[in-house]
Amino acid sequence: MKLKFLNYRNLENKYKEGDEVFAKVNPSQKLIIRRYVDRIYYCKIKNNPELKELVYFEREIASDETKD
């Protein structure tokens, strides 16, 4: 019996760079995905891009298209 190991690098991330999303804890603040590395999304605040980046796991963010 062969075991198949899950390789996370082969899985596609749900959101792409440039997508507009929001944090589930603060849905009124729109974010733009800047980067996706090691299952972590690096986001800029849409109306204030000069502020520090915010970092989220996929389960912590949603988009208007995904009604979680």
Secondary structure, DSSP 8 states (H G I E B T S, - for coil): -------GGGS--SS-TT-EEEETTEEEEEEEEEEEETTEEEEEETT-TTS--EEEEGGGEE-TTS--
